[in-house]
Amino acid sequence: MGKPEYEFHLPAAEWLPADGAVQGIWRQVLAEDPATGAYTGLIRYEPGVDTTPNGVARHDYWEEVYILEGDFTDLTLGEMFGPGMYACRPPGMVHGPWRTDAGAVILEIRYPAPPDSAS
């Protein structure tokens, strides 16, 4: 099936709580293909969120993230990132946990790893 075809529009999807033990993280789906796991969405962190209870993240898909607004500190790296910064994470890459003082809005794109890739 693939992701749906959309011309420019205002997304109508509601903001839903993200998975995990930490409250104050929201997701809005922009487009997705449930058959392959390909996904584009927004993640919104409320001010003061700390994802330490969720631990580090690692997943079996490619992930690209672009910070649209706010701040985002990777607690493992001890570095703060801000608007305009980008990350591309291959399957299996460990990242996080994070904290945000001001809150953040992040564009997230996920796509499946090729079947022959190592995770």
Rosetta constraint file for C-alpha pairs under 8 A:
AtomPair CA 1 CA 33 HARMONIC 7.00 0.50
AtomPair CA 1 CA 35 HARMONIC 7.38 0.50
AtomPair CA 2 CA 32 HARMONIC 7.59 0.50
AtomPair CA 2 CA 33 HARMONIC 5.12 0.50
AtomPair CA 2 CA 35 HARMONIC 7.65 0.50
AtomPair CA 2 CA 36 HARMONIC 7.66 0.50
AtomPair CA 2 CA 38 HARMONIC 7.88 0.50
AtomPair CA 3 CA 31 HARMONIC 5.94 0.50
AtomPair CA 3 CA 32 HARMONIC 5.14 0.50
AtomPair CA 3 CA 33 HARMONIC 4.81 0.50
AtomPair CA 3 CA 38 HARMONIC 7.38 0.50
AtomPair CA 3 CA 39 HARMONIC 7.84 0.50
AtomPair CA 4 CA 31 HARMONIC 6.65 0.50
AtomPair CA 4 CA 32 HARMONIC 7.40 0.50
AtomPair CA 4 CA 33 HARMONIC 7.76 0.50
AtomPair CA 11 CA 30 HARMONIC 6.46 0.50
AtomPair CA 13 CA 28 HARMONIC 6.16 0.50
AtomPair CA 13 CA 29 HARMONIC 6.31 0.50
AtomPair CA 13 CA 30 HARMONIC 7.18 0.50
AtomPair CA 14 CA 28 HARMONIC 6.11 0.50
AtomPair CA 15 CA 26 HARMONIC 5.84 0.50
AtomPair CA 15 CA 27 HARMONIC 5.40 0.50
AtomPair CA 15 CA 28 HARMONIC 4.77 0.50
AtomPair CA 16 CA 26 HARMONIC 5.36 0.50
AtomPair CA 16 CA 27 HARMONIC 5.31 0.50
AtomPair CA 16 CA 28 HARMONIC 6.43 0.50
AtomPair CA 17 CA 23 HARMONIC 7.50 0.50
AtomPair CA 17 CA 24 HARMONIC 7.44 0.50
AtomPair CA 17 CA 25 HARMONIC 6.01 0.50
AtomPair CA 17 CA 26 HARMONIC 4.50 0.50
AtomPair CA 17 CA 27 HARMONIC 6.23 0.50
AtomPair CA 18 CA 25 HARMONIC 5.56 0.50
AtomPair CA 18 CA 26 HARMONIC 5.06 0.50
AtomPair CA 18 CA 27 HARMONIC 5.70 0.50
AtomPair CA 20 CA 54 HARMONIC 6.08 0.50
AtomPair CA 21 CA 53 HARMONIC 6.41 0.50
AtomPair CA 21 CA 54 HARMONIC 5.91 0.50
AtomPair CA 22 CA 49 HARMONIC 7.76 0.50
AtomPair CA 22 CA 50 HARMONIC 7.53 0.50
AtomPair CA 22 CA 51 HARMONIC 6.08 0.50
AtomPair CA 22 CA 53 HARMONIC 6.70 0.50
AtomPair CA 22 CA 54 HARMONIC 6.80 0.50
AtomPair CA 23 CA 49 HARMONIC 7.67 0.50
AtomPair CA 24 CA 45 HARMONIC 5.97 0.50
AtomPair CA 24 CA 46 HARMONIC 5.23 0.50
AtomPair CA 24 CA 49 HARMONIC 6.34 0.50
AtomPair CA 25 CA 43 HARMONIC 7.03 0.50
AtomPair CA 25 CA 44 HARMONIC 5.74 0.50
AtomPair CA 25 CA 45 HARMONIC 4.67 0.50
AtomPair CA 25 CA 46 HARMONIC 6.44 0.50
AtomPair CA 25 CA 49 HARMONIC 7.58 0.50
AtomPair CA 26 CA 43 HARMONIC 5.62 0.50
AtomPair CA 26 CA 44 HARMONIC 5.03 0.50
AtomPair CA 26 CA 45 HARMONIC 6.50 0.50
AtomPair CA 27 CA 41 HARMONIC 6.87 0.50
AtomPair CA 27 CA 42 HARMONIC 5.64 0.50
AtomPair CA 27 CA 43 HARMONIC 4.63 0.50
AtomPair CA 27 CA 44 HARMONIC 6.37 0.50
AtomPair CA 28 CA 41 HARMONIC 5.50 0.50
AtomPair CA 28 CA 42 HARMONIC 5.12 0.50
AtomPair CA 28 CA 43 HARMONIC 6.58 0.50
AtomPair CA 29 CA 39 HARMONIC 7.63 0.50
AtomPair CA 29 CA 40 HARMONIC 6.41 0.50
AtomPair CA 29 CA 41 HARMONIC 4.42 0.50
AtomPair CA 29 CA 42 HARMONIC 6.60 0.50
AtomPair CA 30 CA 39 HARMONIC 7.81 0.50
AtomPair CA 30 CA 40 HARMONIC 5.49 0.50
AtomPair CA 30 CA 41 HARMONIC 4.77 0.50
AtomPair CA 30 CA 42 HARMONIC 7.29 0.50
AtomPair CA 31 CA 39 HARMONIC 5.88 0.50
AtomPair CA 31 CA 40 HARMONIC 5.24 0.50
AtomPair CA 31 CA 41 HARMONIC 6.78 0.50
AtomPair CA 32 CA 37 HARMONIC 7.00 0.50
AtomPair CA 32 CA 38 HARMONIC 5.59 0.50
AtomPair CA 32 CA 39 HARMONIC 4.22 0.50
AtomPair CA 32 CA 40 HARMONIC 6.18 0.50
AtomPair CA 33 CA 37 HARMONIC 5.61 0.50
AtomPair CA 33 CA 38 HARMONIC 5.20 0.50
AtomPair CA 33 CA 39 HARMONIC 6.39 0.50
AtomPair CA 34 CA 38 HARMONIC 7.11 0.50
AtomPair CA 36 CA 111 HARMONIC 7.64 0.50
AtomPair CA 36 CA 112 HARMONIC 6.57 0.50
AtomPair CA 37 CA 110 HARMONIC 7.32 0.50
AtomPair CA 37 CA 111 HARMONIC 6.25 0.50
AtomPair CA 37 CA 112 HARMONIC 6.23 0.50
AtomPair CA 38 CA 109 HARMONIC 7.65 0.50
AtomPair CA 38 CA 110 HARMONIC 5.40 0.50
AtomPair CA 38 CA 111 HARMONIC 4.29 0.50
AtomPair CA 38 CA 112 HARMONIC 6.33 0.50
AtomPair CA 39 CA 108 HARMONIC 7.89 0.50
AtomPair CA 39 CA 109 HARMONIC 5.66 0.50
AtomPair CA 39 CA 110 HARMONIC 4.97 0.50
AtomPair CA 39 CA 111 HARMONIC 6.45 0.50
AtomPair CA 40 CA 107 HARMONIC 7.50 0.50
AtomPair CA 40 CA 108 HARMONIC 5.72 0.50
AtomPair CA 40 CA 109 HARMONIC 4.45 0.50
AtomPair CA 40 CA 110 HARMONIC 6.40 0.50
AtomPair CA 41 CA 107 HARMONIC 5.97 0.50
AtomPair CA 41 CA 108 HARMONIC 5.30 0.50
AtomPair CA 41 CA 109 HARMONIC 6.56 0.50
AtomPair CA 42 CA 105 HARMONIC 6.79 0.50
AtomPair CA 42 CA 106 HARMONIC 5.57 0.50
AtomPair CA 42 CA 107 HARMONIC 4.69 0.50
AtomPair CA 42 CA 108 HARMONIC 5.87 0.50
AtomPair CA 43 CA 104 HARMONIC 7.94 0.50
AtomPair CA 43 CA 105 HARMONIC 5.67 0.50
AtomPair CA 43 CA 106 HARMONIC 5.12 0.50
AtomPair CA 43 CA 107 HARMONIC 6.49 0.50
AtomPair CA 43 CA 108 HARMONIC 7.04 0.50
AtomPair CA 44 CA 103 HARMONIC 7.40 0.50
AtomPair CA 44 CA 104 HARMONIC 5.71 0.50
AtomPair CA 44 CA 105 HARMONIC 4.52 0.50
AtomPair CA 44 CA 106 HARMONIC 6.48 0.50
AtomPair CA 45 CA 49 HARMONIC 6.47 0.50
AtomPair CA 45 CA 100 HARMONIC 7.30 0.50
AtomPair CA 45 CA 103 HARMONIC 5.05 0.50
AtomPair CA 45 CA 104 HARMONIC 5.06 0.50
AtomPair CA 45 CA 105 HARMONIC 6.46 0.50
AtomPair CA 46 CA 100 HARMONIC 7.77 0.50
AtomPair CA 46 CA 102 HARMONIC 7.49 0.50
AtomPair CA 46 CA 103 HARMONIC 4.62 0.50
AtomPair CA 46 CA 104 HARMONIC 6.89 0.50
AtomPair CA 47 CA 100 HARMONIC 6.02 0.50
AtomPair CA 47 CA 101 HARMONIC 5.19 0.50
AtomPair CA 47 CA 102 HARMONIC 4.60 0.50
AtomPair CA 47 CA 103 HARMONIC 3.85 0.50
AtomPair CA 47 CA 104 HARMONIC 7.53 0.50
AtomPair CA 48 CA 99 HARMONIC 6.90 0.50
AtomPair CA 48 CA 100 HARMONIC 5.46 0.50
AtomPair CA 48 CA 101 HARMONIC 4.75 0.50
AtomPair CA 48 CA 102 HARMONIC 6.75 0.50
AtomPair CA 48 CA 103 HARMONIC 6.71 0.50
AtomPair CA 49 CA 99 HARMONIC 5.62 0.50
AtomPair CA 49 CA 100 HARMONIC 5.62 0.50
AtomPair CA 49 CA 101 HARMONIC 7.24 0.50
AtomPair CA 49 CA 103 HARMONIC 7.36 0.50
AtomPair CA 50 CA 97 HARMONIC 7.55 0.50
AtomPair CA 50 CA 98 HARMONIC 5.82 0.50
AtomPair CA 50 CA 99 HARMONIC 4.22 0.50
AtomPair CA 50 CA 100 HARMONIC 6.66 0.50
AtomPair CA 51 CA 55 HARMONIC 6.85 0.50
AtomPair CA 51 CA 96 HARMONIC 7.89 0.50
AtomPair CA 51 CA 97 HARMONIC 5.33 0.50
AtomPair CA 51 CA 98 HARMONIC 5.37 0.50
AtomPair CA 51 CA 99 HARMONIC 6.31 0.50
AtomPair CA 52 CA 56 HARMONIC 7.68 0.50
AtomPair CA 52 CA 97 HARMONIC 5.25 0.50
AtomPair CA 52 CA 98 HARMONIC 6.84 0.50
AtomPair CA 52 CA 99 HARMONIC 7.98 0.50
AtomPair CA 54 CA 97 HARMONIC 7.23 0.50
AtomPair CA 55 CA 96 HARMONIC 7.25 0.50
AtomPair CA 55 CA 97 HARMONIC 5.70 0.50
AtomPair CA 56 CA 94 HARMONIC 6.38 0.50
AtomPair CA 56 CA 95 HARMONIC 5.65 0.50
AtomPair CA 56 CA 96 HARMONIC 4.88 0.50
AtomPair CA 56 CA 97 HARMONIC 5.06 0.50
AtomPair CA 57 CA 94 HARMONIC 5.68 0.50
AtomPair CA 57 CA 95 HARMONIC 5.30 0.50
AtomPair CA 57 CA 96 HARMONIC 6.02 0.50
AtomPair CA 57 CA 97 HARMONIC 7.14 0.50
AtomPair CA 58 CA 91 HARMONIC 7.36 0.50
AtomPair CA 58 CA 92 HARMONIC 5.31 0.50
AtomPair CA 58 CA 93 HARMONIC 5.75 0.50
AtomPair CA 58 CA 94 HARMONIC 4.99 0.50
AtomPair CA 58 CA 95 HARMONIC 6.73 0.50
AtomPair CA 59 CA 91 HARMONIC 5.73 0.50
AtomPair CA 59 CA 92 HARMONIC 5.50 0.50
AtomPair CA 59 CA 93 HARMONIC 7.39 0.50
AtomPair CA 60 CA 91 HARMONIC 4.60 0.50
AtomPair CA 60 CA 92 HARMONIC 5.91 0.50
AtomPair CA 60 CA 112 HARMONIC 7.46 0.50
AtomPair CA 60 CA 113 HARMONIC 7.04 0.50
AtomPair CA 60 CA 119 HARMONIC 6.26 0.50
AtomPair CA 61 CA 90 HARMONIC 6.85 0.50
AtomPair CA 61 CA 91 HARMONIC 4.83 0.50
AtomPair CA 61 CA 92 HARMONIC 7.86 0.50
AtomPair CA 61 CA 110 HARMONIC 6.47 0.50
AtomPair CA 61 CA 111 HARMONIC 5.79 0.50
AtomPair CA 61 CA 112 HARMONIC 4.68 0.50
AtomPair CA 61 CA 113 HARMONIC 5.27 0.50
AtomPair CA 62 CA 88 HARMONIC 7.49 0.50
AtomPair CA 62 CA 89 HARMONIC 5.80 0.50
AtomPair CA 62 CA 90 HARMONIC 4.74 0.50
AtomPair CA 62 CA 91 HARMONIC 5.28 0.50
AtomPair CA 62 CA 110 HARMONIC 5.51 0.50
AtomPair CA 62 CA 111 HARMONIC 5.29 0.50
AtomPair CA 62 CA 112 HARMONIC 6.03 0.50
AtomPair CA 62 CA 113 HARMONIC 6.09 0.50
AtomPair CA 63 CA 88 HARMONIC 5.89 0.50
AtomPair CA 63 CA 89 HARMONIC 5.12 0.50
AtomPair CA 63 CA 90 HARMONIC 6.60 0.50
AtomPair CA 63 CA 91 HARMONIC 7.78 0.50
AtomPair CA 63 CA 108 HARMONIC 6.94 0.50
AtomPair CA 63 CA 109 HARMONIC 5.66 0.50
AtomPair CA 63 CA 110 HARMONIC 4.54 0.50
AtomPair CA 63 CA 111 HARMONIC 6.73 0.50
AtomPair CA 64 CA 86 HARMONIC 7.36 0.50
AtomPair CA 64 CA 87 HARMONIC 5.64 0.50
AtomPair CA 64 CA 88 HARMONIC 4.43 0.50
AtomPair CA 64 CA 89 HARMONIC 6.20 0.50
AtomPair CA 64 CA 108 HARMONIC 5.74 0.50
AtomPair CA 64 CA 109 HARMONIC 5.08 0.50
AtomPair CA 64 CA 110 HARMONIC 6.47 0.50
AtomPair CA 65 CA 86 HARMONIC 5.67 0.50
AtomPair CA 65 CA 87 HARMONIC 5.32 0.50
AtomPair CA 65 CA 88 HARMONIC 6.63 0.50
AtomPair CA 65 CA 106 HARMONIC 6.49 0.50
AtomPair CA 65 CA 107 HARMONIC 5.50 0.50
AtomPair CA 65 CA 108 HARMONIC 4.54 0.50
AtomPair CA 65 CA 109 HARMONIC 6.41 0.50
AtomPair CA 66 CA 83 HARMONIC 7.79 0.50
AtomPair CA 66 CA 84 HARMONIC 6.53 0.50
AtomPair CA 66 CA 85 HARMONIC 5.80 0.50
AtomPair CA 66 CA 86 HARMONIC 4.44 0.50
AtomPair CA 66 CA 87 HARMONIC 6.63 0.50
AtomPair CA 66 CA 106 HARMONIC 5.60 0.50
AtomPair CA 66 CA 107 HARMONIC 5.14 0.50
AtomPair CA 66 CA 108 HARMONIC 6.72 0.50
AtomPair CA 67 CA 81 HARMONIC 7.97 0.50
AtomPair CA 67 CA 82 HARMONIC 6.22 0.50
AtomPair CA 67 CA 83 HARMONIC 4.87 0.50
AtomPair CA 67 CA 84 HARMONIC 5.60 0.50
AtomPair CA 67 CA 85 HARMONIC 5.57 0.50
AtomPair CA 67 CA 86 HARMONIC 6.54 0.50
AtomPair CA 67 CA 104 HARMONIC 7.35 0.50
AtomPair CA 67 CA 105 HARMONIC 6.29 0.50
AtomPair CA 67 CA 106 HARMONIC 4.47 0.50
AtomPair CA 67 CA 107 HARMONIC 6.40 0.50
AtomPair CA 68 CA 82 HARMONIC 7.90 0.50
AtomPair CA 68 CA 83 HARMONIC 5.02 0.50
AtomPair CA 68 CA 84 HARMONIC 6.18 0.50
AtomPair CA 68 CA 104 HARMONIC 7.49 0.50
AtomPair CA 68 CA 105 HARMONIC 5.53 0.50
AtomPair CA 68 CA 106 HARMONIC 5.38 0.50
AtomPair CA 68 CA 107 HARMONIC 6.83 0.50
AtomPair CA 69 CA 82 HARMONIC 6.82 0.50
AtomPair CA 69 CA 83 HARMONIC 4.89 0.50
AtomPair CA 69 CA 84 HARMONIC 7.95 0.50
AtomPair CA 69 CA 104 HARMONIC 5.43 0.50
AtomPair CA 69 CA 105 HARMONIC 5.30 0.50
AtomPair CA 69 CA 106 HARMONIC 7.14 0.50
AtomPair CA 70 CA 82 HARMONIC 6.06 0.50
AtomPair CA 70 CA 83 HARMONIC 6.38 0.50
AtomPair CA 70 CA 100 HARMONIC 7.86 0.50
AtomPair CA 70 CA 102 HARMONIC 5.81 0.50
AtomPair CA 70 CA 103 HARMONIC 5.39 0.50
AtomPair CA 70 CA 104 HARMONIC 4.09 0.50
AtomPair CA 70 CA 105 HARMONIC 6.53 0.50
AtomPair CA 71 CA 80 HARMONIC 6.75 0.50
AtomPair CA 71 CA 81 HARMONIC 5.84 0.50
AtomPair CA 71 CA 82 HARMONIC 4.81 0.50
AtomPair CA 71 CA 83 HARMONIC 7.27 0.50
AtomPair CA 71 CA 100 HARMONIC 5.64 0.50
AtomPair CA 71 CA 101 HARMONIC 6.72 0.50
AtomPair CA 71 CA 102 HARMONIC 6.08 0.50
AtomPair CA 71 CA 103 HARMONIC 6.25 0.50
AtomPair CA 71 CA 104 HARMONIC 5.62 0.50
AtomPair CA 72 CA 80 HARMONIC 5.58 0.50
AtomPair CA 72 CA 81 HARMONIC 5.16 0.50
AtomPair CA 72 CA 82 HARMONIC 6.33 0.50
AtomPair CA 72 CA 98 HARMONIC 6.57 0.50
AtomPair CA 72 CA 99 HARMONIC 5.99 0.50
AtomPair CA 72 CA 100 HARMONIC 4.84 0.50
AtomPair CA 72 CA 101 HARMONIC 7.67 0.50
AtomPair CA 72 CA 103 HARMONIC 7.60 0.50
AtomPair CA 72 CA 104 HARMONIC 6.65 0.50
AtomPair CA 73 CA 78 HARMONIC 6.80 0.50
AtomPair CA 73 CA 79 HARMONIC 5.49 0.50
AtomPair CA 73 CA 80 HARMONIC 4.02 0.50
AtomPair CA 73 CA 81 HARMONIC 5.99 0.50
AtomPair CA 73 CA 98 HARMONIC 5.31 0.50
AtomPair CA 73 CA 99 HARMONIC 5.17 0.50
AtomPair CA 73 CA 100 HARMONIC 6.07 0.50
AtomPair CA 74 CA 78 HARMONIC 5.69 0.50
AtomPair CA 74 CA 79 HARMONIC 5.56 0.50
AtomPair CA 74 CA 80 HARMONIC 6.38 0.50
AtomPair CA 74 CA 81 HARMONIC 7.90 0.50
AtomPair CA 74 CA 95 HARMONIC 7.71 0.50
AtomPair CA 74 CA 96 HARMONIC 5.34 0.50
AtomPair CA 74 CA 97 HARMONIC 6.00 0.50
AtomPair CA 74 CA 98 HARMONIC 4.59 0.50
AtomPair CA 74 CA 99 HARMONIC 6.77 0.50
AtomPair CA 75 CA 79 HARMONIC 7.05 0.50
AtomPair CA 75 CA 96 HARMONIC 6.31 0.50
AtomPair CA 75 CA 97 HARMONIC 5.64 0.50
AtomPair CA 75 CA 98 HARMONIC 5.40 0.50
AtomPair CA 75 CA 99 HARMONIC 6.93 0.50
AtomPair CA 76 CA 95 HARMONIC 7.64 0.50
AtomPair CA 76 CA 96 HARMONIC 6.13 0.50
AtomPair CA 76 CA 97 HARMONIC 6.64 0.50
AtomPair CA 81 CA 85 HARMONIC 6.55 0.50
AtomPair CA 89 CA 93 HARMONIC 6.10 0.50
AtomPair CA 91 CA 113 HARMONIC 6.79 0.50
AtomPair CA 91 CA 118 HARMONIC 7.77 0.50
AtomPair CA 91 CA 119 HARMONIC 5.18 0.50
AtomPair CA 92 CA 119 HARMONIC 4.86 0.50
AtomPair CA 100 CA 104 HARMONIC 6.91 0.50
AtomPair CA 113 CA 117 HARMONIC 6.43 0.50
